[in-house]
């Protein structure tokens, strides 16, 4: 937890969480999607050629949107 709290940027925080979850669940890859509840969208921070930007998605679409709106997890292997 101390490692996570040391991060002073959202990008660094997400990167640390993804690395820790990969180890925790013993999996190859983890994607963390952030939620902007007031503006009602999901987003990821992406880097293209060293330039950071947001990859924005409608909160009402897809499994991530359902989870964000309901605040309840979904466990599935059908992705």
PyMOL commands that set and color helices and strands:
alter all, ss='L'
color gray80, all
select helices_A, chain A and resi 2-5+10-24+62-70
alter helices_A, ss='H'
color red, helices_A
select strands_A, chain A and resi 34-36+41-48+51-58
alter strands_A, ss='S'
color yellow, strands_A
deselect
rebuild
show_as cartoon
